[in-house]
Amino acid sequence: MTTHTSDTRSLARTLANKVPEVTVFFWIIKILATTVGETAADQLATHAGLSLTQLTVVFGALFAVVLAIQLRANRYIPWVYWLSIVLISVVGTLVTDNLTDHFQISLITSTTIFSIALVLCFAAWYASERTLSIHTIVTRRREAFYWLTVLVTFSLGTAAGDLIAEKLALGFWKSALMFALVIAAVFLAHKRLGLGPIVAFWIAYVLTRPLGASLGDYLAQAKVDGGLGLGTTVTSLIFLGAITAVVTYLSISKVDRTASTAAAS
């Protein structure tokens, strides 16, 4: 116990927090990234000439390379962090789509599996670190727990979002509105009813995935299918451009740096 505490404190002195401050910019890019994850995965599945399994492997390997850069950094670097999020969004979508379309695993089953996996991630993370806060990602171990949890949330959000859309058949914009209202309710529960910040954060984090997917589908799908007909290519490029613009602003302004990151810069 003493050695573990000493190691943690030692690493905390050498690493700034590796996650950005949770500001409005955090949620804007998160939703943009989840939209890209949906539309880019659809675009690739249709036009890349590779199977879902092959695409999952390719983008899984690409994500692993970028994540290695993220893990080796000793502070939060906006473009590396958010590129990791964009890629993990694509991978999470491909994993769920692969299970559903290729392996014929029902959305109920995959949603259940990913829900259990998320609980196990949280349990292991808390048992090891005694916190699930993203404000203290100052050790390699905590960062590993963080990224594993994030990957599971994207897969769970995809499966749960598709399940709800399939069962309720609300249509794209109504589904987006529903998820936005639920996120708003979580925010109010945090501000007015005493819902803990960590619980509120992770609930909202999961829900932004189906919100972004619904927005992406509404923009990309054909008008006869209830969308605006922009197509997956145009929609992906628009949202990638928006992500690039916001990340560039954050890199210059540094408004999303936590106190420990700012001190280390």
C-alpha positions in Angstrom: 0.0 0.0 0.0 2.8 2.4 0.9 4.7 1.6 -2.4 1.6 2.1 -4.5 0.9 5.5 -2.9 4.5 6.5 -3.3 4.5 5.5 -7.0 1.3 7.4 -7.6 2.5 10.6 -6.0 5.8 10.3 -7.9 4.0 10.0 -11.2 1.6 12.8 -10.3 4.6 15.1 -9.9 5.9 14.3 -13.4 2.6 14.2 -15.4 0.1 16.9 -15.9 -3.5 15.9 -16.2 -3.9 14.2 -19.6 -7.5 15.1 -20.1 -8.9 18.6 -21.0 -11.0 20.6 -18.6 -14.7 19.8 -19.1 -16.0 23.0 -20.6 -18.6 23.7 -23.3 -15.8 23.1 -25.8 -15.3 19.6 -24.5 -18.9 18.7 -25.1 -19.0 20.4 -28.5 -16.0 18.4 -29.8 -17.3 15.2 -28.2 -20.6 15.5 -30.0 -18.9 16.4 -33.3 -16.5 13.5 -32.9 -19.4 11.0 -32.3 -21.1 12.3 -35.4 -18.0 11.7 -37.4 -17.7 8.3 -35.9 -21.2 7.4 -37.2 -20.9 9.0 -40.7 -17.3 8.0 -41.3 -18.0 4.4 -40.3 -21.0 4.3 -42.7 -18.9 5.9 -45.5 -16.1 3.4 -45.0 -18.4 0.4 -44.8 -20.0 1.4 -48.1 -17.1 2.6 -50.2 -13.8 1.3 -48.7 -14.0 -2.2 -50.3 -13.2 -3.8 -47.0 -15.3 -6.0 -44.7 -16.5 -4.6 -41.3 -14.0 -6.9 -39.6 -11.1 -5.7 -41.8 -12.1 -2.1 -41.2 -12.3 -2.7 -37.5 -8.7 -4.1 -37.5 -7.3 -1.3 -39.7 -8.8 1.5 -37.7 -8.1 -0.3 -34.4 -4.4 -0.4 -35.4 -4.5 3.3 -36.5 -6.1 4.2 -33.1 -3.4 2.2 -31.3 -0.7 4.2 -33.0 -2.2 7.5 -32.0 -3.0 6.3 -28.5 0.6 5.3 -28.1 1.5 9.0 -28.9 -1.1 10.1 -26.4 0.2 7.8 -23.7 3.8 8.8 -24.2 3.0 12.5 -23.8 3.5 14.0 -20.3 0.7 16.5 -20.7 -2.5 17.2 -22.5 -1.9 18.0 -26.2 -5.2 19.0 -27.9 -4.7 17.6 -31.4 -3.4 14.2 -30.1 -6.2 13.9 -27.5 -9.0 14.8 -29.9 -7.6 12.7 -32.8 -7.7 9.8 -30.4 -11.3 10.6 -29.6 -12.3 10.8 -33.3 -10.5 7.5 -34.0 -12.0 5.7 -31.0 -15.4 6.9 -32.1 -14.9 5.3 -35.5 -13.6 2.1 -33.9 -16.4 1.9 -31.3 -19.0 2.2 -34.1 -17.3 -0.4 -36.2 -17.0 -2.8 -33.3 -20.8 -2.6 -32.6 -21.7 -2.7 -36.3 -19.4 -5.7 -36.9 -21.1 -7.6 -34.0 -24.5 -6.7 -35.3 -24.1 -7.1 -39.1 -21.4 -9.7 -39.4 -21.7 -11.9 -36.4 -25.5 -11.4 -36.1 -25.5 -10.5 -32.4 -28.7 -8.8 -31.5 -28.6 -5.2 -30.2 -30.1 -6.3 -27.0 -27.3 -8.7 -26.4 -24.5 -6.3 -27.4 -26.0 -3.5 -25.3 -26.1 -5.9 -22.3 -22.5 -7.0 -23.0 -21.2 -3.5 -23.2 -23.2 -2.4 -20.2 -21.6 -5.2 -18.1 -18.2 -4.3 -19.6 -18.6 -0.7 -18.6 -19.5 -1.6 -15.0 -16.4 -3.9 -14.9 -14.2 -1.1 -16.2 -15.5 1.3 -13.5 -15.2 -1.3 -10.8 -11.6 -2.2 -11.7 -10.7 1.5 -12.1 -12.1 2.4 -8.7 -10.6 -0.6 -7.0 -7.2 0.4 -8.3 -7.3 4.2 -8.0 -10.2 5.0 -5.6 -11.5 7.6 -8.0 -13.3 7.7 -11.4 -12.6 11.4 -11.8 -11.2 12.6 -15.1 -9.6 15.5 -13.3 -6.9 13.3 -11.9 -5.6 11.4 -15.0 -2.0 11.9 -13.9 -0.6 8.4 -14.0 -0.2 5.9 -16.9 -2.4 3.4 -15.1 -5.3 5.9 -14.7 -5.0 6.9 -18.3 -5.1 3.3 -19.4 -8.4 2.8 -17.4 -9.7 6.1 -18.9 -9.2 5.1 -22.5 -10.5 1.6 -22.0 -13.6 3.0 -20.4 -14.0 5.6 -23.2 -13.8 2.8 -25.9 -16.5 0.8 -24.1 -18.8 3.9 -23.8 -18.6 4.5 -27.5 -19.5 0.9 -28.3 -22.3 0.9 -25.7 -23.6 4.3 -27.0 -23.7 2.9 -30.5 -25.5 -0.3 -29.5 -28.0 1.4 -27.1 -28.7 4.2 -29.6 -29.4 1.8 -32.4 -31.5 -0.4 -30.1 -33.6 2.6 -29.1 -33.9 3.9 -32.6 -35.0 0.4 -33.8 -37.5 -0.2 -31.0 -39.0 3.3 -30.8 -38.7 4.2 -34.5 -38.6 7.9 -33.7 -36.7 9.0 -36.7 -33.4 10.8 -36.7 -34.2 14.3 -35.5 -36.7 13.1 -32.9 -34.1 10.7 -31.6 -31.5 13.5 -31.4 -34.0 15.7 -29.5 -34.8 12.9 -27.1 -31.2 12.3 -26.2 -30.5 16.0 -25.9 -33.4 16.3 -23.4 -32.1 13.3 -21.4 -28.7 14.9 -21.2 -30.4 18.2 -20.1 -32.2 16.3 -17.4 -28.9 14.8 -16.2 -27.4 18.3 -16.1 -30.4 19.6 -14.0 -30.2 16.6 -11.7 -26.5 17.5 -11.1 -27.2 21.2 -10.5 -30.5 20.9 -8.6 -30.9 17.5 -7.2 -27.4 16.6 -6.0 -26.4 14.0 -8.6 -22.7 13.6 -8.2 -20.4 15.2 -10.8 -18.6 12.0 -11.7 -21.9 10.0 -12.2 -23.4 12.9 -14.2 -20.3 13.2 -16.4 -20.2 9.5 -17.3 -24.0 9.3 -18.0 -23.8 12.3 -20.3 -20.6 10.9 -21.9 -22.4 7.7 -22.9 -25.5 9.6 -24.1 -23.6 12.0 -26.4 -22.7 9.0 -28.5 -26.3 8.3 -29.7 -27.0 12.0 -29.8 -24.1 12.6 -32.2 -25.1 9.5 -34.3 -28.7 10.7 -34.6 -27.5 14.1 -35.8 -25.1 12.5 -38.3 -27.8 10.2 -39.7 -30.2 13.1 -39.9 -27.8 15.1 -42.0 -26.4 12.3 -44.1 -29.3 10.0 -44.9 -31.5 10.5 -47.9 -34.6 12.7 -47.7 -36.9 9.7 -48.4 -35.4 8.0 -45.3 -36.0 11.1 -43.1 -32.7 12.8 -43.5 -31.4 16.0 -45.2 -29.6 14.1 -47.9 -26.1 15.6 -47.5 -24.4 12.2 -47.7 -21.8 10.6 -45.4 -18.8 12.2 -47.2 -20.1 15.8 -47.0 -21.3 15.4 -43.4 -18.0 13.8 -42.3 -16.0 16.6 -43.9 -18.2 19.3 -42.4 -17.8 17.9 -38.9 -14.1 17.2 -39.3 -13.6 20.8 -40.4 -15.5 22.0 -37.3 -13.4 19.8 -35.0 -10.2 21.1 -36.6 -11.3 24.7 -36.1 -12.3 24.2 -32.5 -9.1 22.2 -31.6 -7.0 24.9 -33.3 -8.7 27.5 -31.2 -8.1 25.5 -28.0 -4.4 24.9 -28.9 -3.9 28.7 -29.2 -6.1 29.9 -26.4 -5.4 27.1 -23.9 -8.8 27.7 -22.3 -9.4 24.0 -21.8 -6.2 23.4 -19.8 -6.6 22.2 -16.2 -4.5 23.8 -13.5 -1.9 21.1 -13.5 -1.6 21.1 -17.3 -1.2 24.9 -17.4 1.5 24.7 -14.8 3.4 22.1 -16.8 3.1 24.0 -20.2 
